[in-house]
Amino acid sequence: MIKAKKSLGQNFLIDQNIINKIIDLVDIKNKNILEIGPGTGSLTLEILKKKPKKIILVEKDDKLFDLLKDKLNKDVEFINKDVLKIDENNLNKQILTVFGNLPYNISTEILSKWILNLSPKKVWFNCLVLMFQKEVANRIISKFNTKDYGRLAILANWRLNIKKIMDIKPNSFQPRPKVESTVLFFEPKKNFMKFKNAKNLEKITRIFFMHRRKIIKKPFNQLFNNNENIASELGIDLNLRPQNLDFNTYYELTKKYEFLRS
């Protein structure tokens, strides 16, 4: 029996009812599928029953990788690598439908990397069906003026439409995690603000939320050299706190930041 590795944030989904609900979220037949962290293959086997055109599995754990190769048919493409070290834009020539029970310890890093590396013209996936620790999912779907609102929500909502599907109790996993999980559904936005470099949005939000309980005047002045005319143009009160600014304000700030440095 394969034992889950705490160091890799592994918790294997074993609840067949939950697996079926996840599978039924999208049409899989004749689609190109990518699954991140397939674990023991419970979800993978159900995906295969739906007759996808192609399925790619990314599994870092060597023992699980060997188990999956023995368990599944030869039509599956296996990648035994850390997902963070893979160029997702070149995984497949065709658009991918993505499933992932993401390792808790790197789930935000995976999502952030994917968003920051997205091409402005062509997105490599048509949807993402991803599982996160519930606390992380709440941050992703949070709105401004709430305690969970921050960099992750601003970054994710820039390029993606996001829908919460369901919460999952710990007893649906082996081993049982100490926290609940949440499945989120993502689709790429057709209309979004274009930046010269997406990492400028990451920089803006990092500096603003470095001291999230303090007013934004200091980080604003750090980024814009005390140019309060920009705050006036965007209608920003510098006595507010970072969580009081909505998504679009951060996107506008990023555009201004890039313009001043062009």
MARRO-451952 format. One record per residue (C-alpha): x negated, y, z negated. Coordinates in Angstrom, 1 decimal, m for minus. Layout:
<nukes>
(nuke (X; Y; Z))
...
</nukes>
This chain:
<nukes>
(nuke (0.0; 0.0; 0.0))
(nuke (m1.3; 3.5; 0.9))
(nuke (m1.7; 5.8; m2.0))
(nuke (m0.9; 9.5; m1.5))
(nuke (m3.9; 11.8; m2.0))
(nuke (m3.3; 14.7; m4.3))
(nuke (m6.3; 16.5; m2.7))
(nuke (m4.5; 16.6; 0.6))
(nuke (m1.1; 17.6; m0.8))
(nuke (0.5; 14.4; 0.3))
(nuke (4.1; 13.5; m0.6))
(nuke (5.7; 11.0; 1.8))
(nuke (9.4; 11.5; 2.7))
(nuke (11.2; 8.3; 2.1))
(nuke (14.9; 9.4; 2.0))
(nuke (16.5; 8.0; 5.2))
(nuke (19.5; 10.3; 4.9))
(nuke (17.2; 13.4; 4.9))
(nuke (15.1; 11.9; 7.7))
(nuke (18.2; 11.6; 9.8))
(nuke (19.3; 15.1; 9.1))
(nuke (15.9; 16.5; 10.2))
(nuke (15.9; 14.4; 13.4))
(nuke (19.4; 15.5; 14.3))
(nuke (18.4; 19.2; 14.2))
(nuke (17.1; 19.2; 17.8))
(nuke (17.4; 17.2; 21.0))
(nuke (14.4; 14.9; 21.1))
(nuke (15.1; 12.8; 24.2))
(nuke (12.6; 13.4; 27.0))
(nuke (10.9; 16.2; 25.0))
(nuke (7.3; 16.6; 24.1))
(nuke (7.0; 16.2; 20.3))
(nuke (4.2; 17.2; 17.9))
(nuke (4.3; 15.9; 14.3))
(nuke (2.0; 17.3; 11.7))
(nuke (1.1; 15.0; 8.8))
(nuke (3.2; 12.0; 9.7))
(nuke (2.0; 10.2; 6.6))
(nuke (3.3; 6.6; 6.7))
(nuke (5.3; 7.2; 9.8))
(nuke (8.9; 7.2; 8.4))
(nuke (9.9; 10.3; 10.4))
(nuke (7.8; 9.2; 13.4))
(nuke (9.7; 5.9; 13.8))
(nuke (13.0; 7.7; 14.0))
(nuke (11.6; 10.2; 16.5))
(nuke (10.5; 7.3; 18.7))
(nuke (14.0; 5.8; 18.6))
(nuke (15.3; 9.0; 20.3))
(nuke (13.0; 8.4; 23.3))
(nuke (10.8; 11.5; 23.5))
(nuke (8.8; 12.0; 26.7))
(nuke (5.6; 12.2; 24.6))
(nuke (4.7; 12.3; 20.9))
(nuke (1.4; 13.7; 19.4))
(nuke (0.6; 12.9; 15.8))
(nuke (m2.0; 14.9; 13.9))
(nuke (m3.2; 13.1; 10.7))
(nuke (m6.3; 14.1; 8.8))
(nuke (m6.3; 11.1; 6.4))
(nuke (m8.5; 8.3; 7.9))
(nuke (m6.6; 5.5; 6.1))
(nuke (m3.2; 6.8; 7.2))
(nuke (m4.5; 7.4; 10.7))
(nuke (m5.6; 3.7; 10.9))
(nuke (m2.2; 2.6; 9.5))
(nuke (m0.3; 4.6; 12.1))
(nuke (m2.4; 3.3; 15.0))
(nuke (m1.6; m0.3; 13.9))
(nuke (2.1; 0.5; 13.2))
(nuke (3.1; 2.4; 16.3))
(nuke (3.0; 1.7; 20.0))
(nuke (0.4; 2.8; 22.5))
(nuke (2.5; 5.6; 24.0))
(nuke (1.7; 7.8; 21.0))
(nuke (m1.2; 10.2; 21.1))
(nuke (m3.2; 10.2; 17.9))
(nuke (m5.4; 13.1; 16.6))
(nuke (m7.4; 12.3; 13.5))
(nuke (m8.3; 15.9; 12.6))
(nuke (m7.5; 18.7; 10.2))
(nuke (m4.7; 20.7; 11.8))
(nuke (m6.4; 23.9; 10.8))
(nuke (m9.3; 23.0; 13.1))
(nuke (m7.2; 22.3; 16.1))
(nuke (m6.5; 24.8; 18.9))
(nuke (m2.7; 24.4; 19.0))
(nuke (m2.4; 26.5; 22.2))
(nuke (m4.2; 23.8; 24.1))
(nuke (m2.7; 20.6; 22.6))
(nuke (m0.4; 20.0; 25.5))
(nuke (0.4; 21.5; 28.9))
(nuke (4.1; 21.3; 28.2))
(nuke (6.1; 23.1; 25.5))
(nuke (6.2; 21.2; 22.2))
(nuke (9.0; 20.6; 19.7))
(nuke (7.2; 20.5; 16.3))
(nuke (8.0; 18.6; 13.1))
(nuke (6.0; 18.8; 10.0))
(nuke (6.1; 17.8; 6.4))
(nuke (3.3; 20.2; 5.7))
(nuke (0.8; 19.6; 2.9))
(nuke (1.8; 21.9; 0.1))
(nuke (m1.8; 23.2; m0.5))
(nuke (m2.3; 24.5; 3.1))
(nuke (1.3; 25.1; 4.4))
(nuke (1.0; 28.9; 4.4))
(nuke (m2.4; 28.8; 6.0))
(nuke (m1.0; 26.6; 8.8))
(nuke (2.0; 28.8; 9.5))
(nuke (m0.1; 32.0; 9.3))
(nuke (m2.7; 30.6; 11.7))
(nuke (m0.1; 29.6; 14.2))
(nuke (1.6; 33.0; 14.2))
(nuke (m1.7; 35.0; 14.4))
(nuke (m2.9; 32.9; 17.3))
(nuke (0.3; 33.1; 19.3))
(nuke (0.0; 34.4; 22.9))
(nuke (2.2; 37.5; 23.6))
(nuke (3.2; 35.9; 26.9))
(nuke (3.6; 32.2; 26.4))
(nuke (4.4; 30.4; 23.2))
(nuke (3.3; 26.7; 22.9))
(nuke (6.5; 25.5; 21.1))
(nuke (10.2; 25.9; 21.5))
(nuke (11.0; 25.3; 17.8))
(nuke (9.3; 24.3; 14.6))
(nuke (11.1; 22.1; 12.0))
(nuke (8.9; 22.4; 9.0))
(nuke (9.0; 21.4; 5.3))
(nuke (7.6; 23.6; 2.6))
(nuke (7.5; 23.8; m1.2))
(nuke (10.8; 25.6; m2.0))
(nuke (8.9; 28.5; m3.6))
(nuke (6.9; 29.0; m0.4))
(nuke (10.1; 28.7; 1.8))
(nuke (11.8; 31.4; m0.4))
(nuke (8.9; 33.7; 0.3))
(nuke (9.1; 33.1; 4.1))
(nuke (12.8; 33.9; 4.3))
(nuke (12.8; 36.7; 1.7))
(nuke (14.1; 40.2; 2.5))
(nuke (12.6; 43.5; 1.4))
(nuke (13.5; 44.9; m2.0))
(nuke (13.3; 41.4; m3.5))
(nuke (10.7; 39.8; m5.7))
(nuke (9.7; 37.1; m3.2))
(nuke (9.2; 39.6; m0.3))
(nuke (5.6; 40.0; 0.9))
(nuke (3.0; 39.3; 3.5))
(nuke (4.3; 35.9; 4.5))
(nuke (7.8; 37.1; 5.3))
(nuke (6.5; 40.1; 7.2))
(nuke (4.2; 38.0; 9.3))
(nuke (6.7; 35.2; 10.0))
(nuke (9.6; 37.4; 10.9))
(nuke (7.4; 39.4; 13.4))
(nuke (7.3; 36.5; 15.9))
(nuke (9.9; 34.1; 14.7))
(nuke (13.7; 33.7; 14.0))
(nuke (14.0; 31.7; 10.9))
(nuke (16.8; 29.6; 9.5))
(nuke (17.0; 27.7; 6.2))
(nuke (18.3; 24.2; 6.8))
(nuke (18.3; 22.5; 3.3))
(nuke (16.6; 22.0; 0.0))
(nuke (15.3; 18.5; m0.8))
(nuke (15.0; 17.0; m4.3))
(nuke (11.8; 15.5; m5.6))
(nuke (13.3; 11.9; m5.6))
(nuke (13.3; 12.0; m1.8))
(nuke (9.5; 11.6; m1.8))
(nuke (6.9; 9.1; m2.8))
(nuke (5.2; 10.1; m5.0))
(nuke (7.7; 12.5; m6.5))
(nuke (6.4; 16.1; m6.4))
(nuke (7.1; 18.3; m9.4))
(nuke (8.9; 20.8; m7.2))
(nuke (11.8; 20.9; m4.7))
(nuke (11.1; 21.2; m1.0))
(nuke (12.9; 23.2; 1.7))
(nuke (13.3; 22.6; 5.5))
(nuke (13.1; 25.7; 7.7))
(nuke (13.8; 26.0; 11.4))
(nuke (11.8; 28.5; 13.5))
(nuke (12.3; 29.7; 17.0))
(nuke (10.1; 32.2; 18.8))
(nuke (11.5; 35.7; 19.3))
(nuke (11.8; 37.0; 22.8))
(nuke (11.6; 40.6; 21.7))
(nuke (9.0; 41.6; 19.2))
(nuke (6.6; 44.5; 18.7))
(nuke (3.3; 44.1; 20.7))
(nuke (0.0; 44.6; 18.9))
(nuke (m3.5; 44.8; 20.4))
(nuke (m4.6; 42.4; 17.7))
(nuke (m2.2; 40.5; 15.4))
(nuke (m4.8; 40.4; 12.7))
(nuke (m4.2; 44.2; 12.2))
(nuke (m0.8; 43.3; 10.9))
(nuke (m2.4; 40.8; 8.6))
(nuke (m4.8; 43.5; 7.4))
(nuke (m2.1; 46.1; 6.8))
(nuke (0.0; 43.8; 4.7))
(nuke (m3.0; 42.4; 2.8))
(nuke (m4.1; 45.9; 1.7))
(nuke (m0.5; 47.1; 0.9))
(nuke (0.3; 44.0; m1.2))
(nuke (m3.1; 43.8; m2.9))
(nuke (m1.4; 45.6; m5.8))
(nuke (2.2; 44.9; m5.2))
(nuke (3.5; 46.5; m8.4))
(nuke (1.8; 49.9; m7.7))
(nuke (3.0; 52.7; m5.4))
(nuke (1.8; 52.6; m1.8))
(nuke (0.1; 56.0; m1.7))
(nuke (m3.4; 54.6; m2.4))
(nuke (m3.4; 51.7; 0.2))
(nuke (m1.7; 54.1; 2.7))
(nuke (m4.5; 56.7; 2.2))
(nuke (m7.1; 53.9; 2.4))
(nuke (m5.8; 52.9; 5.8))
(nuke (m4.8; 56.2; 7.2))
(nuke (m7.5; 58.6; 5.7))
(nuke (m4.9; 60.6; 3.7))
(nuke (m3.0; 61.5; 6.9))
(nuke (0.4; 61.9; 5.3))
(nuke (1.9; 63.2; 8.6))
(nuke (2.1; 59.5; 9.6))
(nuke (4.2; 58.8; 6.5))
(nuke (6.5; 61.7; 7.4))
(nuke (6.8; 60.5; 11.0))
(nuke (7.9; 57.1; 9.8))
(nuke (10.0; 58.4; 7.0))
(nuke (8.0; 56.6; 4.3))
(nuke (8.1; 57.8; 0.7))
(nuke (4.6; 57.1; m0.6))
(nuke (5.9; 56.7; m4.1))
(nuke (7.6; 53.5; m3.1))
(nuke (6.1; 50.0; m3.8))
(nuke (5.1; 47.5; m1.0))
(nuke (8.3; 45.4; m1.4))
(nuke (10.4; 48.5; m0.7))
(nuke (9.3; 48.8; 3.0))
(nuke (11.2; 46.7; 5.5))
(nuke (9.7; 44.5; 8.3))
(nuke (9.9; 47.1; 11.0))
(nuke (8.1; 49.7; 8.9))
(nuke (5.1; 47.4; 8.6))
(nuke (5.2; 46.8; 12.3))
(nuke (5.3; 50.5; 13.0))
(nuke (2.5; 51.1; 10.6))
(nuke (0.4; 48.5; 12.4))
(nuke (1.1; 50.3; 15.8))
(nuke (0.0; 53.6; 14.2))
(nuke (m3.1; 52.0; 12.8))
(nuke (m4.1; 50.6; 16.2))
(nuke (m3.4; 53.9; 18.0))
(nuke (m5.6; 55.9; 15.6))
(nuke (m8.5; 53.5; 16.2))
(nuke (m8.1; 53.2; 20.0))
</nukes>
